[in-house]
Amino acid sequence: MEEIELGDGSALDPAAGVTYVWSNLNVYAGGGTMFKKSPKVHILKNVSGMCEGGQMLAIMGASGAGKTTLLNVLTYRTRKLEINGDIHINGKAVDKRTVAGVSAYVQQEDLFTGIFTVKEQLHFNAQLRIGKEVSQRERRKRVTEVMTELGLNKCADTRIGIPGRVKGISGGEKKRLAFACEMITNPLLLLCDEPTSGLDSFMAQSVVKAMKRLTGLGKTVIATIHQPNSEVFAMFDRLLILAEGRVAFLGEVSEAHLFFTRMERPCPANYNPGDHFIYSLAVRGGKEEECRQFISHVCDSFRDAEGKDMDKRIEKAMKPPKNGDPLSNIKLPKSPYRATWFNQFWAMLRRSALEVIRDPLLLGVKIGQTMFFAVVFGLIYLNVNQKGSYDVAARNLSSVLFIFITNLTFSNMFPVITTFSAVMPLFLREHWNGLYRTDVYFLTKTLVEIPIYLIGPFLFMLTSYYMVGLRAGAEYFFICSAIMILVSNVAVSYGYMISCISKNYQTALVLSTPLTLPLMLFGGFYVQDR
Ligand SMILES: Nc1ncnc2c1ncn2[C@@H]1O[C@H](COP(=O)(O)OP(=O)(O)OP(=O)(O)O)[C@@H](O)[C@H]1O
């Protein structure tokens, strides 16, 4: 059978789609650190399941059942969790790189660059997530296609918005945009965490229909789903119901009806089956013990009857095919990044520049703050260079310059680390999604923001120049100022570097002081030495 060439350059033999299998997954959280112990929580308990190419699997369950944790484990996006169990694709154990190479993941939380319009966000994704073998024309066509498919044409030129500051597209449009950003890569395996939440029933249906269309191309679609309406529910081929971290049911939708009838909870006529299954396995307030006993009974019954057949199928699906490489129908990218270094650099440079131009708040706050401190320091050290003998005045000036350098270094570095912590979730998601490398982010951010951090210290030193009442040695003052401006910019760069490397706010903060100290001392000794 002929291979399907996908938009991202990968290929899929429709006769052998991606069979995704997971077996006996046990996930634990907590346990504490060496300093502080906390109880270990067993989140997923012996969870097994599978989804074949051309199928759409719904993962359902009450809130807290473990749906999101399962999807995070299946996409290797877990941090600080202990995981045991096996994950196989087409019968072969796979690692994070393989899963990242074949899959796309629509996460529950929508994270975007708020200053972008919907179309710009999709073009940005098309530039960085589609392989270089796909032409620009094809990419533009793909953007137009997904916008039409997901009803995003109306808000194509509307900014996404920044929560609490810039009103942008609606919550439902954001959800569809998140979905469109993943669809654009034409993935072999699509995982979605609640893709329909926040959507009206028409839009929820459109999103699920778009997912269903992917299964028609032989792709594998797995989604957690909350309160699906009957039409949406009917579109899923298979159902995995989780309850209290255990598998309560796995199989076809029609089999679920039979199973719940056997459990003496038949779905009433004209009742939404999805709602009924979730409600039956929820832990209700005031009846916790009773509900937990029922859940335990349902999970045990499934494991000891229907689950046995499923286990056999899973066991079989985990064995590699007798002949050939089980992953031979998948062209895995050599690098986790689809775009070249230069393409990543230009796309990120443009985005970083637009962020400053379209949201000049940071620029305004930074300059306003610097001017405020320039005036305060200027008033404290007003005409300091005019007082006493020439030697005393010179010594005073050196001390004042040292204080200036301390202020400029720290006041540039800490805001960088603090503002970076706000964009850290987006950076981490895009970086792990293979959009760009850490060094590209660091370089483009630094390059774009350096002019801002040049203007601030320049105005600071200019104000100080007039306020300290320079008696002589203007040349000395200007050289020291240049050194200070340089040092304060290296501090900005340091701030970004520490944040990018540590990828963690607390670590960046802890590292910032010892790393800034040599810089400050260099500047300090320089101004003292003259
Ligand atoms: N890192 C963690 N530490 C401790 N408990 C955790 C951690 N992560 C998840 N849990 C717990 O595991 C359970 C499952 O969480 P999960 O987010 O997977 O549920 P969910 O089914 O997706 O819920 P919802 O539908 O409300 O999003 C919850 O009780 C949650 O509190």
The ligand as an ORCA input file, in Angstrom:
! r2SCAN-3c Opt
* xyz 0 1
  N       2.497     16.044     41.846
  C       1.473     15.601     42.562
  N       1.552     15.437     43.891
  C       0.527     14.958     44.608
  N      -0.660     14.601     44.070
  C      -0.811     14.746     42.762
  C       0.239     15.264     41.916
  N      -0.219     15.282     40.647
  C      -1.493     14.826     40.697
  N      -1.850     14.512     41.945
  C      -3.146     13.971     42.393
  O      -3.467     12.882     41.558
  C      -4.844     12.848     41.278
  C      -5.080     12.820     39.771
  O      -4.773     14.098     39.219
  P      -5.082     14.446     37.703
  O      -4.737     15.864     37.480
  O      -4.417     13.441     36.845
  O      -6.660     14.238     37.672
  P      -7.699     14.456     36.484
  O      -8.468     13.192     36.353
  O      -7.025     14.948     35.270
  O      -8.604     15.591     37.126
  P      -9.379     16.830     36.398
  O     -10.440     16.217     35.557
  O      -9.951     17.565     37.568
  O      -8.351     17.608     35.630
  C      -5.456     14.060     41.951
  O      -6.034     13.642     43.169
  C      -4.291     14.972     42.212
  O      -4.483     15.733     43.361
*
